[in-house]
Amino acid sequence: MNLLYGQIVEIASEDEMRVGKIRVAGAFKKVSLELLGEAQIGDRVLVCDGIALSREEPVEPLPLSEQLLSATQGQHAHTPLLQHSNPPPTGIQASNEAPDEPGRRIF
């Protein structure tokens, strides 16, 4: 299954079927427009294997700052916070405490 979006640049009739030429990333492809009764030049369509399936409404892109903000919102909403609810067991030092003896490392 090949799904792609393209813009209709030409509409014609072949063998009593509506066909259109769409532009996809600078390339042109001929597709059937039979499923889209009201397709017009300039419409953006979703195409699967040479058949236009639906028209897509143009969407104004958000400014980059808003795109970045929306991409990061909620990203850390379900990340648990690391908190020490209980002190470490006797004989074990917490990782943020300095060792008792200089030069001694705890791994």
ABEGO torsion letter per residue (X at the ends): XBBBBBBBABBBBBGGBBBBBBBBGGBBBBBBAAABAABBBGBBBBBBGGBBABBBBBBBBBBAAAAAAAAABGAAAABBBBBBABBBBBGBBBAABBBABBGBBBX
